């Protein structure tokens, strides 16, 4: 095992108009992890805001790309290269339409399922083999376009539970960092 840090990426869109959007759940979880690390994000030449620290006794670099979601790959790969982290140390936190609100699932590799942030990272990385922490946002109601749905804020009922679910997702990331994929899956997929 290398002494390179784990690169933990929260996906979202920059700017106050997107802060409460479903698509920004990665940023919200990254902010919770930053609070646990005890630091503040700072601008980095990779095109992301980064925070170096320790999480679950492991060296981590938290990353929030400053680009829009569909251009996340460049800043993510730039940060990983800067910190000399191999691909297997990359963890991406993102919203997932195919899971009910608040469900957390962890996996290694797989498809992008129409997620433009993942598509950009896969293209920039040249591989699908990186860890994903998927936070369920549910399907859009009726015939609403998924692209519109992800750019809407969480519903009032969801917002009541959101802090708890973000905390739980951050726990899953910590478990992945400290115990590995299988142990984290066993702990969080049952719930």
C-alpha positions as CSV (number, residue, x, y, z in Angstrom):
1,X,0.0,0.0,0.0
2,X,1.3,3.4,-0.9
3,X,1.5,6.4,1.5
4,X,-0.5,8.4,-1.1
5,X,-3.7,10.0,0.3
6,X,-7.2,8.9,-0.4
7,X,-8.8,11.5,-2.8
8,X,-12.4,12.0,-1.7
9,X,-14.4,14.0,-4.3
10,X,-17.8,15.5,-3.7
11,X,-19.5,16.3,-7.0
12,X,-21.7,19.4,-7.5
13,X,-22.1,22.7,-9.3
14,X,-20.4,25.9,-8.1
15,X,-22.3,28.9,-7.2
16,X,-25.0,29.8,-4.6
17,X,-27.9,29.1,-7.0
18,X,-27.0,25.4,-6.9
19,X,-26.2,25.0,-3.2
20,X,-29.4,23.1,-2.2
21,X,-29.9,21.2,-5.4
22,X,-30.1,17.4,-5.4
23,X,-27.2,17.3,-7.9
24,X,-25.0,19.0,-5.2
25,X,-25.3,16.3,-2.6
26,X,-21.6,15.4,-3.2
27,X,-20.6,19.0,-2.1
28,X,-22.9,18.7,0.9
29,X,-21.3,15.4,2.1
30,X,-17.8,16.8,1.4
31,X,-18.6,19.8,3.6
32,X,-19.6,17.4,6.4
33,X,-16.3,15.5,5.9
34,X,-14.4,18.9,6.0
35,X,-16.1,19.6,9.4
36,X,-14.9,16.2,10.7
37,X,-11.4,16.9,9.4
38,X,-11.5,20.3,11.0
39,X,-10.4,22.5,8.2
40,X,-11.6,24.8,5.4
41,X,-11.4,24.2,1.6
42,X,-8.8,26.3,-0.3
43,X,-8.5,27.0,-4.0
44,X,-6.0,24.7,-5.7
45,X,-4.2,24.9,-9.1
46,X,-6.0,21.7,-10.2
47,X,-9.2,23.8,-10.6
48,X,-10.8,22.4,-7.4
49,X,-11.1,23.5,-3.8
50,X,-9.2,21.0,-1.6
51,X,-8.6,20.3,2.0
52,X,-5.9,18.0,3.3
53,X,-6.3,16.2,6.6
54,X,-7.0,13.0,8.3
55,X,-10.2,11.0,8.3
56,X,-10.5,7.7,10.2
57,X,-6.7,7.9,10.9
58,X,-6.0,8.0,7.1
59,X,-4.5,10.8,5.1
60,X,-7.2,12.2,2.8
61,X,-7.6,15.1,0.4
62,X,-11.2,16.3,0.1
63,X,-11.9,17.7,-3.3
64,X,-14.8,19.9,-4.7
65,X,-14.3,20.7,-8.4
66,X,-14.8,24.4,-9.2
67,X,-16.0,23.5,-12.7
68,X,-19.6,22.6,-13.6
69,X,-20.6,19.0,-13.1
70,X,-20.1,18.0,-16.7
71,X,-16.5,19.2,-16.6
72,X,-15.5,17.6,-13.3
73,X,-13.0,15.2,-14.7
74,X,-10.2,17.6,-15.3
75,X,-10.1,19.0,-11.8
76,X,-10.5,15.6,-10.2
77,X,-7.7,14.0,-12.2
78,X,-5.6,17.1,-11.7
79,X,-5.9,16.9,-8.0
80,X,-5.2,13.1,-7.9
81,X,-2.1,13.6,-10.0
82,X,-0.9,16.6,-7.9
83,X,-1.2,14.5,-4.7
84,X,0.3,11.4,-6.4
85,X,-2.7,9.3,-5.6
86,X,-3.3,6.2,-7.7
87,X,-6.7,5.5,-9.2
88,X,-7.6,3.0,-6.5
89,X,-7.4,5.8,-4.0
90,X,-10.1,7.8,-5.7
91,X,-13.6,8.0,-4.1
92,X,-16.4,10.0,-5.8
93,X,-19.6,11.0,-3.9
94,X,-22.5,11.7,-6.2
95,X,-26.3,11.8,-6.5
96,X,-28.1,8.7,-7.8
97,X,-31.5,8.8,-9.4
98,X,-32.0,5.0,-9.2
99,X,-31.9,4.9,-5.4
100,X,-34.6,6.1,-3.1
101,X,-33.9,9.3,-1.2
102,X,-31.2,8.8,1.4
103,X,-30.1,5.3,0.4
104,X,-26.3,5.0,0.3
105,X,-24.5,2.5,-1.9
106,X,-20.8,2.0,-2.4
107,X,-19.2,0.3,-5.4
108,X,-16.1,0.1,-7.5
109,X,-16.4,0.8,-11.2
110,X,-19.5,0.4,-13.2
111,X,-21.3,2.6,-15.7
112,X,-22.1,6.3,-15.4
113,X,-25.9,5.8,-15.7
114,X,-26.3,9.1,-17.5
115,X,-24.5,11.0,-14.8
116,X,-22.4,13.7,-16.6
117,X,-20.0,14.2,-13.6
118,X,-19.1,10.5,-13.6
119,X,-18.9,10.5,-17.4
120,X,-16.4,13.4,-17.3
121,X,-14.3,11.7,-14.6
122,X,-14.2,8.4,-16.5
123,X,-13.2,10.2,-19.7
124,X,-10.4,12.2,-18.0
125,X,-9.2,9.1,-16.0
126,X,-9.5,6.8,-19.0
127,X,-11.1,4.2,-16.7
128,X,-14.3,3.4,-14.8
129,X,-12.4,1.7,-12.0
130,X,-12.8,4.1,-9.1
131,X,-14.9,4.0,-6.0
132,X,-18.3,5.6,-6.0
133,X,-20.4,6.5,-3.0
134,X,-23.9,6.9,-4.4
135,X,-26.5,9.0,-2.5
136,X,-30.1,8.3,-3.5
137,X,-32.2,11.2,-4.6
138,X,-35.1,9.2,-6.1
139,X,-36.7,9.4,-9.5
140,X,-38.4,12.6,-10.7
141,X,-42.2,12.7,-10.3
142,X,-44.4,12.1,-13.3
143,X,-42.8,13.1,-16.6
144,X,-40.4,15.6,-15.2
145,X,-37.1,15.6,-17.1
146,X,-34.3,14.1,-14.9
147,X,-32.0,17.0,-15.9
148,X,-34.5,19.5,-14.4
149,X,-35.1,17.3,-11.3
150,X,-31.5,17.1,-10.3
151,X,-31.1,20.9,-10.5
152,X,-34.0,21.4,-8.1
153,X,-33.7,21.8,-4.3
154,X,-34.6,18.9,-2.1
155,X,-38.3,18.8,-1.2
156,X,-39.4,20.1,2.2
157,X,-40.0,16.6,3.6
158,X,-36.5,15.5,2.3
159,X,-34.9,18.6,3.8
160,X,-36.1,17.6,7.3
161,X,-34.1,14.3,6.9
162,X,-31.2,15.7,4.9
163,X,-28.7,16.5,7.7
164,X,-29.1,13.0,9.1
165,X,-28.7,11.4,5.7
166,X,-25.6,13.5,4.9
167,X,-24.1,12.5,8.2
168,X,-24.8,8.8,7.4
169,X,-23.3,9.2,3.9
170,X,-20.2,10.8,5.5
171,X,-20.0,7.8,7.9
172,X,-20.1,5.5,4.8
173,X,-17.2,7.4,3.2
174,X,-15.2,7.1,6.5
175,X,-15.9,3.4,6.6
176,X,-14.7,3.0,3.0
177,X,-11.5,5.0,3.8
178,X,-10.7,3.1,6.9
179,X,-12.1,-0.4,6.4
180,X,-12.2,-0.9,2.6
181,X,-15.1,-1.5,0.2
182,X,-16.4,-4.8,1.4
183,X,-16.7,-3.9,5.1
184,X,-18.3,-0.5,4.2
185,X,-20.8,-2.3,1.9
186,X,-21.7,-4.8,4.6
187,X,-22.3,-2.0,7.1
188,X,-24.2,0.4,4.9
189,X,-26.1,-1.7,2.3
190,X,-28.1,-3.5,4.9
191,X,-29.7,-0.2,6.1
